[in-house]
């Protein structure tokens, strides 16, 4: 509104300029004094003509002033109308925001009810400034493992962490990464390869805080990325420019992709019907993230889960998009200062990257 009022003030000055100029000139000339000084030199006819001219000019000025008043009043009315429209629009937008928040909360409440009906009440909950984390045991679903539902209040709560912050290293356990960063939740992330000296390097693409630490256009790998809004934006990335264009801040690679828009995708033959420990990631239909770790390769405890079984279970959980991260002996679920699952090797395996959630 300050901009509108500024324009109105300038418009008034523009309209009033002729009238003000005449009045200034009129006051400067002082025709009465002029007539008095030159009265003897003017004939009666000339005096009358001068008076008539001055009278006409005064009438014209009054008419212009009335016209200016009408225009000013019209502008004021329009300004008031614009102000009213602005206030109505603001009110409408605020109502939409309130409704949106209400619907989002209702959606979250419904999802929580669904999960509680399937899995029981959360075994742990963390309500931080940057994130809300609810952890469920998967035992009610028939698996030895854990699932976390994560809502990000701040996208910076989610980070991809390289072991020792280095592309090439001896690795770092998920628990150590969680404690080192002060995270409330941590899971192992991307796949990796090792050289003859035991040094580990990530497979595919790795992005940390918006910086591309490793890059590969290997189409067999799936990239699991998170953008500057904290949304899961996994895709087949072919160029580094795509990462920047999509605002991706964190990410790592493995395979395969499990669900897309709620539909199951084909499982590669080499991975089909294989029961293994798994680490899975995705997002629900309300936008909340989920991470799952299921134990396996432990006789008497858990044999693991096939990717086909995982797809069906994820659909039951109302998951929209989902990816398989590095599993096997790498699978680890750290929450609130403790490792909750039982890794297949009897202890945690050092890995090249971990996904952490800050409180």
C-alpha beads as a LAMMPS data file, in Angstrom:
LAMMPS data file: protein, C-alpha beads

359 atoms
358 bonds

1 atom types
1 bond types

-500.0 500.0 xlo xhi
-500.0 500.0 ylo yhi
-500.0 500.0 zlo zhi

Masses

1 110.0

Atoms # bond

1 1 1 0.000 0.000 0.000
2 1 1 2.860 2.534 0.589
3 1 1 3.658 2.259 -3.135
4 1 1 0.014 2.951 -4.094
5 1 1 -0.185 6.003 -1.801
6 1 1 3.085 7.348 -3.208
7 1 1 1.674 7.148 -6.723
8 1 1 -1.551 8.864 -5.604
9 1 1 0.406 11.792 -4.040
10 1 1 2.416 12.335 -7.209
11 1 1 -0.787 12.223 -9.297
12 1 1 -2.398 14.901 -7.071
13 1 1 0.569 17.240 -7.595
14 1 1 0.398 16.684 -11.364
15 1 1 -3.324 17.546 -11.470
16 1 1 -3.019 20.552 -9.179
17 1 1 0.001 22.054 -10.937
18 1 1 -1.945 24.356 -13.377
19 1 1 -4.249 25.654 -10.674
20 1 1 -1.411 26.196 -8.201
21 1 1 0.612 27.992 -10.867
22 1 1 -2.225 30.358 -11.599
23 1 1 -2.782 31.089 -7.930
24 1 1 0.909 31.808 -7.395
25 1 1 0.989 34.072 -10.421
26 1 1 -2.213 35.771 -9.364
27 1 1 -0.921 36.459 -5.880
28 1 1 2.367 37.772 -7.266
29 1 1 0.794 40.146 -9.785
30 1 1 -1.734 41.543 -7.261
31 1 1 -4.181 42.891 -9.907
32 1 1 -6.009 45.129 -7.441
33 1 1 -2.828 47.058 -6.698
34 1 1 -2.022 47.185 -10.398
35 1 1 -5.420 48.616 -11.167
36 1 1 -5.058 51.122 -8.367
37 1 1 -1.641 52.241 -9.597
38 1 1 -2.664 52.473 -13.241
39 1 1 -6.329 53.271 -12.750
40 1 1 -5.926 56.788 -14.121
41 1 1 -4.347 55.426 -17.272
42 1 1 -7.090 52.814 -18.004
43 1 1 -10.384 53.597 -19.643
44 1 1 -13.597 52.287 -18.108
45 1 1 -13.948 49.795 -20.980
46 1 1 -10.433 48.398 -20.459
47 1 1 -10.922 48.152 -16.708
48 1 1 -14.142 46.200 -17.185
49 1 1 -12.500 43.860 -19.689
50 1 1 -9.578 43.186 -17.336
51 1 1 -11.948 42.496 -14.466
52 1 1 -14.043 40.163 -16.634
53 1 1 -10.928 38.310 -17.732
54 1 1 -9.765 37.896 -14.160
55 1 1 -13.223 36.745 -13.118
56 1 1 -13.288 34.202 -15.935
57 1 1 -9.864 32.924 -14.936
58 1 1 -11.038 32.571 -11.356
59 1 1 -14.132 30.661 -12.523
60 1 1 -11.954 28.411 -14.671
61 1 1 -9.657 27.776 -11.715
62 1 1 -12.607 26.908 -9.473
63 1 1 -13.886 24.495 -12.120
64 1 1 -10.457 22.831 -12.373
65 1 1 -10.240 22.563 -8.608
66 1 1 -13.685 20.937 -8.494
67 1 1 -12.597 18.520 -11.199
68 1 1 -9.426 17.756 -9.229
69 1 1 -11.506 17.121 -6.113
70 1 1 -13.690 14.683 -8.068
71 1 1 -10.624 12.856 -9.430
72 1 1 -9.009 12.773 -5.987
73 1 1 -12.167 11.365 -4.451
74 1 1 -12.331 8.734 -7.183
75 1 1 -8.701 7.762 -6.554
76 1 1 -9.356 7.541 -2.833
77 1 1 -12.353 5.293 -3.467
78 1 1 -10.270 3.069 -5.735
79 1 1 -7.451 2.946 -3.176
80 1 1 -9.930 1.921 -0.486
81 1 1 -11.360 -0.728 -2.791
82 1 1 -7.867 -2.038 -3.581
83 1 1 -7.030 -2.088 0.120
84 1 1 -10.226 -4.042 0.803
85 1 1 -9.429 -6.499 -2.017
86 1 1 -5.889 -6.879 -0.676
87 1 1 -7.181 -7.600 2.817
88 1 1 -9.748 -10.094 1.462
89 1 1 -7.075 -11.877 -0.584
90 1 1 -4.771 -11.978 2.445
91 1 1 -7.573 -13.415 4.541
92 1 1 -8.313 -16.023 1.867
93 1 1 -4.650 -17.054 1.631
94 1 1 -4.383 -17.348 5.420
95 1 1 -7.525 -19.501 5.468
96 1 1 -6.023 -21.745 2.792
97 1 1 -2.817 -22.097 4.806
98 1 1 -4.750 -22.978 7.950
99 1 1 -6.823 -25.517 5.992
100 1 1 -3.682 -26.980 4.419
101 1 1 -2.015 -27.375 7.811
102 1 1 -5.194 -28.927 9.177
103 1 1 -5.431 -31.401 6.289
104 1 1 -1.723 -32.251 6.623
105 1 1 -2.189 -32.924 10.326
106 1 1 -5.281 -35.038 9.641
107 1 1 -3.320 -37.010 7.039
108 1 1 -0.504 -37.549 9.537
109 1 1 -2.988 -38.650 12.209
110 1 1 -4.609 -41.130 9.809
111 1 1 -1.222 -42.558 8.835
112 1 1 -0.201 -42.886 12.473
113 1 1 -3.441 -44.765 13.146
114 1 1 -2.829 -47.120 10.216
115 1 1 0.723 -47.858 11.323
116 1 1 -0.298 -48.356 14.943
117 1 1 -3.022 -50.795 13.866
118 1 1 -0.466 -52.760 11.859
119 1 1 2.585 -52.476 14.100
120 1 1 1.399 -51.400 17.542
121 1 1 2.346 -48.174 19.258
122 1 1 5.737 -46.559 18.565
123 1 1 8.542 -47.931 20.719
124 1 1 10.257 -44.546 20.592
125 1 1 9.360 -40.969 19.683
126 1 1 11.552 -37.880 19.336
127 1 1 10.156 -34.379 18.893
128 1 1 12.970 -32.006 17.949
129 1 1 13.090 -28.534 16.444
130 1 1 14.208 -29.907 13.074
131 1 1 12.481 -33.280 12.936
132 1 1 9.889 -35.587 14.433
133 1 1 10.821 -39.273 14.498
134 1 1 8.557 -42.189 15.437
135 1 1 10.091 -45.665 15.620
136 1 1 8.128 -48.909 15.287
137 1 1 9.107 -52.523 15.746
138 1 1 8.297 -54.657 12.700
139 1 1 7.669 -57.773 14.787
140 1 1 3.885 -57.395 14.460
141 1 1 4.369 -57.428 10.671
142 1 1 6.297 -60.686 10.916
143 1 1 9.855 -59.343 10.639
144 1 1 12.793 -58.741 12.925
145 1 1 13.581 -55.130 12.297
146 1 1 12.587 -51.502 12.751
147 1 1 10.891 -48.719 10.876
148 1 1 11.105 -44.979 11.470
149 1 1 8.578 -42.448 10.199
150 1 1 10.303 -39.091 9.838
151 1 1 8.789 -35.643 9.421
152 1 1 11.259 -32.879 8.627
153 1 1 10.495 -29.448 10.038
154 1 1 13.808 -28.277 8.588
155 1 1 15.399 -29.864 5.469
156 1 1 18.842 -29.407 7.023
157 1 1 17.924 -32.117 9.555
158 1 1 18.690 -34.766 6.933
159 1 1 22.335 -35.325 5.980
160 1 1 24.413 -37.791 4.032
161 1 1 27.628 -38.488 5.920
162 1 1 30.765 -39.944 4.368
163 1 1 33.031 -42.018 6.605
164 1 1 35.600 -39.618 8.056
165 1 1 34.158 -37.056 5.614
166 1 1 36.322 -38.631 2.949
167 1 1 35.526 -40.309 -0.379
168 1 1 38.168 -42.949 0.289
169 1 1 38.494 -44.381 3.801
170 1 1 38.466 -47.478 5.976
171 1 1 34.775 -46.896 6.609
172 1 1 32.686 -45.901 9.624
173 1 1 29.935 -47.742 11.479
174 1 1 26.423 -46.311 11.460
175 1 1 26.441 -45.953 15.260
176 1 1 29.690 -43.993 15.161
177 1 1 28.329 -41.687 12.437
178 1 1 25.173 -41.108 14.482
179 1 1 27.064 -40.281 17.649
180 1 1 29.655 -38.176 15.843
181 1 1 27.014 -35.949 14.244
182 1 1 24.642 -35.822 17.226
183 1 1 21.893 -37.496 15.179
184 1 1 18.745 -38.972 16.681
185 1 1 18.477 -41.524 13.866
186 1 1 20.985 -43.076 11.460
187 1 1 20.931 -45.855 8.867
188 1 1 23.548 -47.137 6.454
189 1 1 23.179 -45.693 2.970
190 1 1 24.947 -46.193 -0.367
191 1 1 26.754 -49.185 -1.759
192 1 1 30.537 -49.304 -1.957
193 1 1 33.519 -51.209 -3.241
194 1 1 36.842 -51.952 -1.551
195 1 1 40.362 -52.173 -2.895
196 1 1 43.115 -54.651 -2.044
197 1 1 44.214 -52.525 0.905
198 1 1 40.761 -52.400 2.476
199 1 1 39.938 -48.832 1.496
200 1 1 36.285 -48.203 0.689
201 1 1 34.822 -45.981 -2.029
202 1 1 31.154 -45.206 -2.848
203 1 1 29.371 -46.674 -5.833
204 1 1 27.640 -44.318 -8.242
205 1 1 26.744 -40.794 -7.173
206 1 1 27.297 -39.298 -3.742
207 1 1 26.120 -35.788 -2.825
208 1 1 26.884 -34.175 0.529
209 1 1 25.517 -30.725 1.420
210 1 1 24.997 -29.925 -2.255
211 1 1 28.531 -30.919 -3.290
212 1 1 29.006 -33.792 -5.719
213 1 1 31.621 -35.992 -4.054
214 1 1 31.425 -38.882 -6.538
215 1 1 29.697 -39.173 -9.906
216 1 1 28.854 -42.020 -12.261
217 1 1 26.275 -42.388 -15.024
218 1 1 25.969 -46.126 -14.458
219 1 1 22.337 -46.732 -15.464
220 1 1 22.174 -49.950 -13.411
221 1 1 22.330 -47.957 -10.178
222 1 1 19.480 -45.965 -8.636
223 1 1 20.240 -42.596 -7.083
224 1 1 18.431 -41.767 -3.853
225 1 1 18.517 -37.989 -3.408
226 1 1 16.944 -35.346 -1.190
227 1 1 16.357 -31.798 -2.401
228 1 1 16.493 -28.453 -0.608
229 1 1 12.939 -28.994 0.660
230 1 1 13.809 -32.338 2.196
231 1 1 11.800 -34.258 -0.404
232 1 1 12.890 -37.613 -1.799
233 1 1 13.782 -37.088 -5.472
234 1 1 15.397 -40.369 -6.481
235 1 1 15.942 -40.783 -10.210
236 1 1 18.284 -41.964 -12.911
237 1 1 20.725 -39.067 -12.977
238 1 1 22.692 -38.830 -16.228
239 1 1 24.486 -35.489 -15.822
240 1 1 25.881 -33.468 -12.936
241 1 1 23.797 -30.508 -14.117
242 1 1 20.628 -32.440 -13.218
243 1 1 21.724 -32.568 -9.597
244 1 1 22.063 -28.785 -9.453
245 1 1 18.867 -28.158 -11.415
246 1 1 16.827 -30.334 -9.050
247 1 1 18.294 -28.664 -5.959
248 1 1 19.631 -31.951 -4.608
249 1 1 21.588 -31.512 -1.376
250 1 1 22.112 -35.103 -0.173
251 1 1 22.214 -38.465 -1.903
252 1 1 23.774 -41.867 -2.488
253 1 1 23.390 -44.804 -4.891
254 1 1 22.383 -48.453 -4.809
255 1 1 19.676 -50.620 -6.425
256 1 1 16.991 -51.458 -7.236
257 1 1 14.116 -49.010 -7.081
258 1 1 11.131 -50.769 -5.516
259 1 1 8.054 -48.545 -5.869
260 1 1 7.207 -45.653 -8.146
261 1 1 3.948 -43.724 -7.597
262 1 1 2.755 -46.588 -5.414
263 1 1 3.325 -49.248 -8.085
264 1 1 5.774 -52.137 -7.875
265 1 1 8.696 -52.085 -10.288
266 1 1 10.342 -55.217 -11.764
267 1 1 13.077 -56.734 -9.600
268 1 1 16.288 -57.528 -11.536
269 1 1 16.746 -61.275 -12.058
270 1 1 19.960 -61.364 -10.023
271 1 1 18.045 -59.945 -7.030
272 1 1 14.768 -61.814 -7.426
273 1 1 13.366 -63.920 -4.554
274 1 1 16.554 -63.603 -2.504
275 1 1 15.998 -63.419 1.263
276 1 1 18.519 -61.028 2.803
277 1 1 18.956 -58.342 5.485
278 1 1 17.590 -55.102 4.002
279 1 1 17.806 -51.343 4.391
280 1 1 14.926 -49.550 2.647
281 1 1 13.944 -45.914 2.237
282 1 1 10.930 -44.125 0.812
283 1 1 8.115 -41.703 1.539
284 1 1 4.474 -42.087 2.510
285 1 1 1.562 -40.588 0.597
286 1 1 1.529 -37.589 2.965
287 1 1 5.205 -36.779 2.258
288 1 1 6.692 -38.151 5.487
289 1 1 9.849 -40.223 5.042
290 1 1 10.344 -43.764 6.200
291 1 1 13.435 -45.878 6.754
292 1 1 13.381 -49.614 7.399
293 1 1 16.034 -52.088 8.481
294 1 1 15.213 -55.818 8.565
295 1 1 17.633 -58.362 9.997
296 1 1 18.606 -61.558 8.206
297 1 1 21.173 -64.348 7.839
298 1 1 20.784 -65.175 11.534
299 1 1 19.466 -68.675 12.214
300 1 1 16.803 -68.699 14.886
301 1 1 16.404 -64.944 14.695
302 1 1 15.660 -63.814 11.155
303 1 1 16.349 -65.028 7.627
304 1 1 15.621 -61.637 6.100
305 1 1 13.091 -60.586 3.472
306 1 1 12.843 -60.761 -0.316
307 1 1 12.455 -57.520 -2.263
308 1 1 9.154 -58.801 -3.635
309 1 1 7.831 -59.249 -0.080
310 1 1 9.174 -55.825 0.843
311 1 1 7.298 -54.239 -2.080
312 1 1 3.971 -55.677 -0.947
313 1 1 4.530 -54.656 2.661
314 1 1 5.506 -51.130 1.648
315 1 1 2.266 -50.798 -0.310
316 1 1 0.342 -51.875 2.799
317 1 1 2.106 -49.068 4.658
318 1 1 0.822 -46.545 2.050
319 1 1 4.315 -45.878 0.732
320 1 1 4.493 -44.073 -2.627
321 1 1 8.144 -44.299 -3.703
322 1 1 10.742 -46.645 -2.248
323 1 1 14.349 -47.707 -2.828
324 1 1 16.608 -50.486 -1.706
325 1 1 19.821 -49.271 -0.066
326 1 1 22.896 -51.344 0.734
327 1 1 21.841 -54.372 2.777
328 1 1 23.388 -57.613 3.968
329 1 1 25.990 -57.127 6.667
330 1 1 25.808 -53.349 6.185
331 1 1 22.215 -52.984 7.426
332 1 1 22.150 -50.994 10.669
333 1 1 19.471 -49.019 12.532
334 1 1 20.710 -46.522 15.130
335 1 1 18.216 -44.595 17.250
336 1 1 18.530 -42.368 20.287
337 1 1 22.077 -43.440 21.139
338 1 1 21.672 -47.192 20.537
339 1 1 21.982 -49.735 17.749
340 1 1 18.563 -51.441 17.739
341 1 1 18.933 -54.195 15.159
342 1 1 21.246 -57.233 15.080
343 1 1 23.640 -57.066 12.099
344 1 1 24.156 -60.366 10.281
345 1 1 27.888 -60.432 10.996
346 1 1 27.400 -60.243 14.767
347 1 1 28.601 -56.652 14.867
348 1 1 28.366 -53.499 12.776
349 1 1 30.220 -53.363 9.499
350 1 1 32.129 -50.161 8.657
351 1 1 30.424 -48.590 5.649
352 1 1 31.245 -45.723 3.319
353 1 1 28.136 -43.575 3.864
354 1 1 25.295 -43.138 6.353
355 1 1 22.078 -41.158 6.338
356 1 1 21.503 -39.277 9.582
357 1 1 18.532 -37.324 10.941
358 1 1 19.210 -34.454 13.319
359 1 1 16.731 -33.765 16.145

Bonds

1 1 1 2
2 1 2 3
3 1 3 4
4 1 4 5
5 1 5 6
6 1 6 7
7 1 7 8
8 1 8 9
9 1 9 10
10 1 10 11
11 1 11 12
12 1 12 13
13 1 13 14
14 1 14 15
15 1 15 16
16 1 16 17
17 1 17 18
18 1 18 19
19 1 19 20
20 1 20 21
21 1 21 22
22 1 22 23
23 1 23 24
24 1 24 25
25 1 25 26
26 1 26 27
27 1 27 28
28 1 28 29
29 1 29 30
30 1 30 31
31 1 31 32
32 1 32 33
33 1 33 34
34 1 34 35
35 1 35 36
36 1 36 37
37 1 37 38
38 1 38 39
39 1 39 40
40 1 40 41
41 1 41 42
42 1 42 43
43 1 43 44
44 1 44 45
45 1 45 46
46 1 46 47
47 1 47 48
48 1 48 49
49 1 49 50
50 1 50 51
51 1 51 52
52 1 52 53
53 1 53 54
54 1 54 55
55 1 55 56
56 1 56 57
57 1 57 58
58 1 58 59
59 1 59 60
60 1 60 61
61 1 61 62
62 1 62 63
63 1 63 64
64 1 64 65
65 1 65 66
66 1 66 67
67 1 67 68
68 1 68 69
69 1 69 70
70 1 70 71
71 1 71 72
72 1 72 73
73 1 73 74
74 1 74 75
75 1 75 76
76 1 76 77
77 1 77 78
78 1 78 79
79 1 79 80
80 1 80 81
81 1 81 82
82 1 82 83
83 1 83 84
84 1 84 85
85 1 85 86
86 1 86 87
87 1 87 88
88 1 88 89
89 1 89 90
90 1 90 91
91 1 91 92
92 1 92 93
93 1 93 94
94 1 94 95
95 1 95 96
96 1 96 97
97 1 97 98
98 1 98 99
99 1 99 100
100 1 100 101
101 1 101 102
102 1 102 103
103 1 103 104
104 1 104 105
105 1 105 106
106 1 106 107
107 1 107 108
108 1 108 109
109 1 109 110
110 1 110 111
111 1 111 112
112 1 112 113
113 1 113 114
114 1 114 115
115 1 115 116
116 1 116 117
117 1 117 118
118 1 118 119
119 1 119 120
120 1 120 121
121 1 121 122
122 1 122 123
123 1 123 124
124 1 124 125
125 1 125 126
126 1 126 127
127 1 127 128
128 1 128 129
129 1 129 130
130 1 130 131
131 1 131 132
132 1 132 133
133 1 133 134
134 1 134 135
135 1 135 136
136 1 136 137
137 1 137 138
138 1 138 139
139 1 139 140
140 1 140 141
141 1 141 142
142 1 142 143
143 1 143 144
144 1 144 145
145 1 145 146
146 1 146 147
147 1 147 148
148 1 148 149
149 1 149 150
150 1 150 151
151 1 151 152
152 1 152 153
153 1 153 154
154 1 154 155
155 1 155 156
156 1 156 157
157 1 157 158
158 1 158 159
159 1 159 160
160 1 160 161
161 1 161 162
162 1 162 163
163 1 163 164
164 1 164 165
165 1 165 166
166 1 166 167
167 1 167 168
168 1 168 169
169 1 169 170
170 1 170 171
171 1 171 172
172 1 172 173
173 1 173 174
174 1 174 175
175 1 175 176
176 1 176 177
177 1 177 178
178 1 178 179
179 1 179 180
180 1 180 181
181 1 181 182
182 1 182 183
183 1 183 184
184 1 184 185
185 1 185 186
186 1 186 187
187 1 187 188
188 1 188 189
189 1 189 190
190 1 190 191
191 1 191 192
192 1 192 193
193 1 193 194
194 1 194 195
195 1 195 196
196 1 196 197
197 1 197 198
198 1 198 199
199 1 199 200
200 1 200 201
201 1 201 202
202 1 202 203
203 1 203 204
204 1 204 205
205 1 205 206
206 1 206 207
207 1 207 208
208 1 208 209
209 1 209 210
210 1 210 211
211 1 211 212
212 1 212 213
213 1 213 214
214 1 214 215
215 1 215 216
216 1 216 217
217 1 217 218
218 1 218 219
219 1 219 220
220 1 220 221
221 1 221 222
222 1 222 223
223 1 223 224
224 1 224 225
225 1 225 226
226 1 226 227
227 1 227 228
228 1 228 229
229 1 229 230
230 1 230 231
231 1 231 232
232 1 232 233
233 1 233 234
234 1 234 235
235 1 235 236
236 1 236 237
237 1 237 238
238 1 238 239
239 1 239 240
240 1 240 241
241 1 241 242
242 1 242 243
243 1 243 244
244 1 244 245
245 1 245 246
246 1 246 247
247 1 247 248
248 1 248 249
249 1 249 250
250 1 250 251
251 1 251 252
252 1 252 253
253 1 253 254
254 1 254 255
255 1 255 256
256 1 256 257
257 1 257 258
258 1 258 259
259 1 259 260
260 1 260 261
261 1 261 262
262 1 262 263
263 1 263 264
264 1 264 265
265 1 265 266
266 1 266 267
267 1 267 268
268 1 268 269
269 1 269 270
270 1 270 271
271 1 271 272
272 1 272 273
273 1 273 274
274 1 274 275
275 1 275 276
276 1 276 277
277 1 277 278
278 1 278 279
279 1 279 280
280 1 280 281
281 1 281 282
282 1 282 283
283 1 283 284
284 1 284 285
285 1 285 286
286 1 286 287
287 1 287 288
288 1 288 289
289 1 289 290
290 1 290 291
291 1 291 292
292 1 292 293
293 1 293 294
294 1 294 295
295 1 295 296
296 1 296 297
297 1 297 298
298 1 298 299
299 1 299 300
300 1 300 301
301 1 301 302
302 1 302 303
303 1 303 304
304 1 304 305
305 1 305 306
306 1 306 307
307 1 307 308
308 1 308 309
309 1 309 310
310 1 310 311
311 1 311 312
312 1 312 313
313 1 313 314
314 1 314 315
315 1 315 316
316 1 316 317
317 1 317 318
318 1 318 319
319 1 319 320
320 1 320 321
321 1 321 322
322 1 322 323
323 1 323 324
324 1 324 325
325 1 325 326
326 1 326 327
327 1 327 328
328 1 328 329
329 1 329 330
330 1 330 331
331 1 331 332
332 1 332 333
333 1 333 334
334 1 334 335
335 1 335 336
336 1 336 337
337 1 337 338
338 1 338 339
339 1 339 340
340 1 340 341
341 1 341 342
342 1 342 343
343 1 343 344
344 1 344 345
345 1 345 346
346 1 346 347
347 1 347 348
348 1 348 349
349 1 349 350
350 1 350 351
351 1 351 352
352 1 352 353
353 1 353 354
354 1 354 355
355 1 355 356
356 1 356 357
357 1 357 358
358 1 358 359
